[in-house]
Amino acid sequence: MKLEKLILENFRSYKEEVRISLNDLNVFVGKNDIGKSTILEALDIFFNEGKGIVKIDKEDLNKQAALERNANIKIGVILGNLPDTIKIDATNPTSLANEYLLNREGKLEILKIFPNGGKEKVFVKAFHPTNPACSDLLLKKQSELKKLLTDEMSCADKTKNSELRKSIWSHYADSLELVDVEIELAKIDAKNTWEQLKIHLPLYALFQSDRKNSDGDSEIQNPMKLAVQEILRDRRLADKLDEVANEVEVKLRGVAEKTLEKLNEMNSEIANTLTPIIPGTESLKWLDVFKNVSITGDEDIPINKRGSGVKRLVLLNFFRAEAERRKAESNVPDIIYAIEEPETSQHPSHQRKLIEAFIELSKSGNTQVLLTTHSPSIVKLLDFNHLKLIKKADQKEVVDVERNELPYPSLNEVNFLAFGESNDEYHNELYGFIESEGLLVQFKAGRQTINYVRIKKNGDLQTEQLTISEYIRHQIHHPENTKNTRFTSEQLQESISSMREFIDAQPI
């Protein structure tokens, strides 16, 4: 399955419902404390269910929602690339489409509702039949479904619930009265529906920039732990492990039965009260077998005890290796890598290699990458379709970065909107655009001027009256001229803002 959208409501700073579209590579940018990390942590809560890095609690409820007594946190996902079949009723394969468990767009929409940040309830939002004659079929037991079956309905196999539902819905095909409904998965007769869906969900691995690991941490900060999870998702390997587990179970049952047989010879009364209990193979936790995997140094110092720079360097090369491996292999499991501020503690050359690795990773099969960054230089290594800008007006938005917020594509513009980044390069870009469009005279008209001392070719000095934008432009282009006071950051910000407003007002 591929994650196509994230849905948030009443979670931390996201009060009103927001739907965030996701691509293969997504880099979230925005000012400090605007909610970039919140997106990554919400997904950790959803996919890893409290067993990852983040555990939900009542403090995650949006403060305004709490005051309004609207105490439900909602974290949801919309998924595409769905499996052809899924087992809802024991061993009987069916499909999400046949069970009317998809939304209007034919996607799987799963919502987790946390009342007051507490225990989750899991729903599927589906375009589902509501005709009373054939509604709520997923909630009915086999005996109830059989009662709804009439002589006019042909059913291929009355011992399979999915076939019974299919026959009933087919009979009412012209009057299903399909409506958007939320179906609580715990109430579906086949109680393992959510467990079956989880088998197909992508792995989600969050790497936080400021995480301080301890030996007892169970979270996936060490890339080797993630590798174990990914390897164990290999169907071929899983089948082999199942064979081992089944053989062990058979032999254990043989030992238990022989023991009871011998006990029966000595005391049949006690033997008849005993039953061997052997956990099923599906309950075996192979991850625990490999829980101590790690990468250590010469003195057996684990990665989580090393400095942040070393840990990040190991991660850098893990992702570079993953990019090569996933591109070369077929049938790799679905996985989402989420990394906060990959630039942390890294040399600029390492940052470039890391971003290149993430771009390659996102191009490989069944792989998505989510990043947050505070680095304008990282933004300039990316393309527009990689960027997601978080904005806060009356209502928080997460928007795709348009190539033409200005009348031309500009990553400097992205950095200005995301971080308030005002620099010489962006100033030159704006001024150069106004000049190239023949609008310089119009832009300068009526604007306040200040003195600028020009050094003529013969060495003479000449004082001119320039607008602040011209003044800054001249200083950027002629750093050798030290006869003028260097412009301030406030003046640079003011000039950039005035040029943006002027360009925006033009019918270009």
N, C-alpha and C positions, 0 to 999 in steps of 0.2 A: 504494500500500500504506500501511496505517496501523500504527504501532508500538503494540502492545497490552501487551507485557511485555518487561522486560529481565531477563536471567539472568546472575548473577555467581557465580563460585566461585574461590577461591584468588587473588583479585585485590585486592591491597593489604589493607585491613582486613576485606574480605569473604572469610572462609575457607570456611565451610559454604555450600552453594548457597542463594542467595536469589533469589526471583522477585518482581519489582517491577511491579505493575500500573500502567498509565499511561493518563491521560485526555487530553482536548484541552489542558487547562491543568494543569500540575503544578508545585507550589511545594514544594521540599524544605526542611524545617526540622529543626533539631537543634543540639545543643551543638557547640562548636568541635572540629574534627579528628575528627568522627564519621563522615565519609564522604559528605558532600553533593556536593562537587566530583568525587569519585571516580565517581559515577554519570554525570555529564555527560561526563567524560573517557573513561570506558569506551565510551560511545556514539560518541565521536569516533574512537576506535581502531577500533571495529567498522565504522562507515559510511565513514570516510575513509581507512582502510587505511594509516596512516602518512603520508598526504599532507595531513593537517589540522594541528591544533595539537599533538596529543599523539602521541608515538611510544613504543610499548611496549618494555620491556627487562626483563632478569632481576630488576632491583630492584623491579618491580611484583609479583613473586610474594610471596604472603602469607608472612611470616617463619616462622610455625608450620608451614605446609605445607612450606616448604623444609626445616625440621628433620626433618619426618616423611618426607622424600623423596617427597612427593606434589607433583610439580613441574609439573603442568599447570594453566595459567590457562585458565579458561573464560569467554568473553563471548558471550552469545547473545541473540537477539531472537525474539519471537513476533509475527507480522504478520497483520493482517486486511485486508479490502477488496482482495482479491487479483485480479489480472488474469484475464479469462475465458480467454485463450489465452497460450501462451508457446512460443517456438521452441527446442526442445531439440535436435532433429535438423536442422541446417542450416535449410532454409526450410520445414520441415514443422511447422505449428502443432499444438499439443496443449494439454492443461491439466494443472495440478499435481494435480488430483483424479484424472484418468484415469491419471496416472503413479504414483499412490499416494505422493505426496511431501508429503502433509499429515499433521498429527498427529491424535490421536483427536478433537480438537475441530474439525477441519476448518480449522486455521490452519497457516500456514507457519512452522516452527520451525527457525531457522538457528543453528548453534553454531560458534563459532570456538575452536579449541583451540590454545594457544601453549605448546609444551613448553619449560619453563624460561624463558618470556618470549621465545622465539625465533620462528622462521618459523611462520606460522599454517597450520593445516589446517582446511578448511571442511567441515562436515557438515550434512545435513538430518536432523532427527529426525522420522521418519515412521511412521505406522501402516501397515505394509508387509507384503506377502505373504512368508511363509517356507516354504510348502510346497515341498520340494525340486524338484518338477516345474515350478514356475513362479516360483521365487525368483531374485533377482539378475539379473532381465531387463535392468535398466538398465545393468548392467555388460557385457552381451553385445553382440558385433558382429552385423551383419545376417546374416552367414552362419551364426552360431550360433543366432540366433533362428529362421531358416528351418528348421533341423534339428529344432527343437522343435515346429514346425507339423505337425499331422497332418491327414489327410483329413477328420476330423470338425470341424475348425476352419475356419470361413469367414473369409477376410481380404479386406478391401476393396481393399488396395493393398500387394502384397508388396515394393514398392520403398521403403516407408516404415517405419522402425523402430517408430514409435509405433503404427502400425496392426497390425504383427506382435505387439507386446506386448499391445495391446488384445484381439486375438483369443485369445491364449494365456490371459490372465487371465480373459477371459469364459468360456472353456471350464472353468476351475477355480473358477468363481464361488462354488460351495458349499463349497469346501475350500481357500480361500486361506491359512488359518491366519495371519491378520493379527496382527502383534506390533509393539511399539515397537522400532524399530531405528535406528541412526545410519548414514547412508549418506554416505561421503566423496565429495564432488562431483568431485574430481580423478580418481576411478576410474571415473566414469560414462563409457561409450563416447563420448558426445558431450561432448568436453572443454570446450566453450564454455557448458555449463549454468550455471556460476556467473556468467559474463559476461552471459548472457541474464537471469538473475535480477537482477543488479545494475542493469540498465536500469530496472527497475520499483521499485527501492528509493527511499525518500524522500531528498531532499537533507538533509544535516545540517550546521548551522552553529553553531559554539560561539564565544561571545564571553566572554572571561575578564576578570574585574575588574582583575587586576593584571598583565595582559599588557603587556610593553614591546615595541612593534613597531619593527623596523628596515626600511630600504628594501628589504632583500633577502628579507624574510619572504614566504613563499608562502601562509601560512595566511589564512583568511578572517576577518580582524579588520576590514578595511575593508568596509562594507556594499555598496560598489559592486562588489566582486569577487563577493560573493554574488549580487548582482543579475544579473551576467553569467551565472553558472551557471544561475540560474533561467530567464533569458530563452532560453538555448540549449536548455533542456528543452522549449520550445514545439515541438510536433510539426510545426506548419505551417512554422515557421521552419527547423526541422531538415531538412524535406523540400526547402526551397529551397536550403539550403547543400549538401545532397547532390546536387542538380541541378548546382550550380556545380562541385562537386568532380568529378562524373562527366564533365562537359563538358571540364574541364581535363585529366582523365585520358585521354579520347578524343583530344584534340589532342596531348597529349604522346606518346601511342603512335604517332600519325601522324608526328610529327617523328622519333621513334626509328626507325620502320620505313623512312622515306625515307632517313635517314642510312645505315642498314644496306644499303639497296638500292643507294645510290651506292657504298658501300664494296665491295659485292659485285662491282660492275663493275671495280674496280681490283684487289681481292685477295679472291677468293671464299673462300680458305682461312681467312683471319682473320675474315671476315664470318660464316662458318658457326659460329664459336666464340663469338660474342657474342649476348647476349639482353638486351633492355631490361628493367630492373627498376623498376617504378613502384609506390610504396606504394598500397595500396587506400584507398578513400575513408573506410573505417571507422577507419583509423589516424590520420586528420587530427586535430590538436589545436586546435580552434577557440578553446578557452579561452586558449591562449598568444597568440593574435592580440590579445586584449583584456587581456593581463596587466598593462598599465600604467594601467588605468582607475583613477581616484581622484577625490576631492573636494579641491580646494586652495583656499587663501585668496588674498587680493589679491596677496601676494608669492610665490605659487606654493609655499607651504608645505603639504606633504601632511598629511592628517588624522593619519597615524601619527606626526607630529612635533609635534603639538599637545599641550597639557596634558590630563591625564586627564579633567578636568571638561568641556573642549570636546569631546573624543572621545565621551564619554558623552552629551553633549547632541546631537551629530550622530546617534548611535545612537538616542536617544530619538525623534527626529523621523523617522528612517528607519522605525522600527517603527510610528509613528503613520501614516505615509504608506502603509506596507504593509498596515495594517489596513483602510484605506479602499480601496486598490487591489484587494486579494484578495477583499474583499466584493463589489466591483462586477463583477469579471471572472469568467468561467466557465472551466472546464477548466484551472485553474491547477495546476502540478505539486505533488506531495506534498512537503512541507517540514517540517522540525523546527528550530525556533529554540531554542537553549539559551543562557541568559545567567546568568552568575554575578553575584550581588549587584547587581542593577540599581540599588539605592539609592546605590551608591558615588559620591561626589563630586557628588551631586545635591541641590538644594534640595527641601524637603518638597513644595512645590507641583508640582515636576517629577516627583517620585516618584509622586504621585497620577496625573498624566497618563500616565506610563509604564505603570502598572498597568492603567489604563483601556484603553490601547492593546493590552496583552497580552491582556486579557479579550476585546476585540473581535477581535483576531487569531485567538484560539483558536476563535471562533465562525464564522470564515470557512472556506470549503471547503478540504479537504486540508491543514490546518494544525494543527500541535501546538506547544505552547510549554512549555519546561522551565526553571524558575528555581530558584536557591538564594537564601536570604536569611538575614541575621542581624538583621533589623529587625522588632521587634514591631509597629511602626506599619504596615509593609507587610502583615503578617498580618491586621491589622484591616480592610484594604481588600478582603480576599478572602472567599470563601465556604468552607464546610467541605470541599466536594467538590474544591476546588482543592489542598488541603494533603496533604502526605505527611510523616509524622513518622518520623525515623530514631531507633531506640532500640537500646541495647546492654544486654542482660541476659546470660544464658549464651550466647546466639547473637544476632547482629545481625539486626534486623528493620527493614523499611520498611513502615509501615502507613498505611492511610487513617485520617484523623482522624475519629473518631466524634463526632457532634453531642452525644452524651449520655455522655461519660466521667463527667461530673457528671450529676445528674438534670435538667439543663437545658443548652441549647447555650451554649458560652462560648468565644470566641476568646481571652479572657484566660487560660483554662485551657490552650489550645494554646501560648501564649507561655510559660506556666510550665513545661510539659512540654518544650518545645523549647529554651528559652534559660535556664530558671531565673528567668524574669522575675517578680519580686515587686514590685508597685507598689500605690499607694493605691487605684487603681480596682479592682484584683482583690480587695483586702482588703474594700472596701465591698461588692463583689458577693457574696462568700462570706458575710459577716456578714448582709447583707440577706436572703439566701436562708434562712439558719438562723432569722432573726427571722420571716420571712413564713410559715415552716412551723410556727411555734409551738414551736420547739425550743430557744429561747434559755436558758430556765431549766435544761433538761437539759444543755445544752452547758457552762454556767458551773459546774455542780455539781462541787465537789471540786477546782477548779482554783486554782492559786496566785494571790494577789492582790498588787497594789502600790498605793501611795498616789497618788491623783489629786486635785488641788486644783480645785474647781469655783468659778466666779464666779457668785454668785447675782444676781438681777435688781436687788436693792438695793445691789449692790457688795460685799456681804460675801463672805468666802471660806469654803468648806466642804470639808473633806478627806474623801474617800470611798475605800473599798477596791474596786478594780476588777480584773477579770482583764486580762491583757495585751491580749487582743483588744478588750475594751471601752475600755481606755486608748488604744489606737491609733485606734479608731473615733471617740472623743471628740476627739482631737487633729486628725484629718482634718476633722471637721465644724466645729471651733471653732478655727481658726488664730489668732483674735484673743486667745485665752487663752495668755499667755506665762508662766504661773505654774508650768508643768510642764516637766521636761526632755524634749526631743524624743526620740521613740522611735528606736532604732537600726535599721539595715538587718537586723541579726541578729534583733532582736525581731520585725520585720515578717515575715521569713522563717519564724520559729518559729510566729507566730500563724497565718499562711496555711497552713502544714503541719498544724497542729493542727485547724483548721477543715475542711480537705480530708479528713483522717482521720475526723473526726466525721461528716461528711456521707456519706462512703463506707460507714460502718458502719451507717447508717440503712436500714431496710427501706422505702425511699421508692419 
